[in-house]
């Protein structure tokens, strides 16, 4: 008898905080990415077009940045 095992394909090493698909959005003429354009997190975009540091969040479509909350 043979035993079949499923192996999970390796996922790319991206820091998505287990969020799903990311979308590019523009706020004040700067491009960011988010996981939800109404109620999601906002990440910087690196020069390479990759996801960077988490810098804020969207609530009901309005952007809030962590630096502004201090």
C-alpha positions as CSV (number, residue, x, y, z in Angstrom):
1,X,0.0,0.0,0.0
2,X,1.2,3.5,-0.8
3,X,0.5,6.6,1.2
4,X,-0.1,9.8,-0.6
5,X,0.9,13.0,1.0
6,X,0.2,16.5,-0.2
7,X,2.9,19.1,0.1
8,X,2.0,22.7,0.3
9,X,3.8,24.8,-2.3
10,X,6.3,27.2,-0.9
11,X,5.0,30.7,-0.7
12,X,7.2,33.7,-1.6
13,X,8.8,35.3,1.3
14,X,6.7,38.5,1.4
15,X,5.7,40.3,4.5
16,X,1.9,40.5,4.0
17,X,0.9,39.9,7.6
18,X,-1.2,37.1,6.4
19,X,-3.4,39.5,4.5
20,X,-4.6,38.3,1.0
21,X,-4.2,40.2,-2.2
22,X,-2.7,43.7,-2.2
23,X,-3.9,46.6,-4.3
24,X,-2.0,49.8,-5.2
25,X,-3.7,53.0,-4.1
26,X,-2.6,56.6,-4.4
27,X,-2.8,59.0,-1.5
28,X,-1.6,62.6,-1.8
29,X,0.2,61.8,-5.1
30,X,2.1,58.9,-3.5
31,X,1.6,55.2,-4.3
32,X,0.9,52.8,-1.4
33,X,-0.5,49.3,-1.3
34,X,-3.4,48.0,0.8
35,X,-5.3,44.8,1.4
36,X,-8.7,46.5,1.4
37,X,-9.4,50.0,-0.1
38,X,-12.2,50.7,2.5
39,X,-11.0,49.1,5.8
40,X,-7.5,47.8,5.4
41,X,-3.9,48.4,6.3
42,X,-1.6,50.7,4.3
43,X,2.0,49.8,3.4
44,X,4.7,51.9,1.7
45,X,5.9,50.8,-1.7
46,X,9.6,50.3,-2.1
47,X,11.6,51.7,-5.0
48,X,11.4,48.2,-6.5
49,X,7.6,48.3,-6.3
50,X,7.5,45.8,-3.4
51,X,5.5,46.0,-0.2
52,X,7.4,48.0,2.5
53,X,6.7,49.1,6.0
54,X,3.1,49.3,7.4
55,X,2.4,53.0,7.7
56,X,-1.3,53.3,8.4
57,X,-4.7,52.0,7.8
58,X,-8.0,52.8,6.0
59,X,-11.3,53.2,7.9
60,X,-14.4,53.7,5.8
61,X,-12.2,54.7,2.9
62,X,-10.3,57.4,4.8
63,X,-6.6,57.1,5.3
64,X,-5.0,57.3,8.7
65,X,-1.2,57.3,9.1
66,X,0.5,56.1,12.3
67,X,3.0,59.1,12.2
68,X,0.0,61.4,12.4
69,X,-1.4,59.8,15.6
70,X,1.6,60.7,17.8
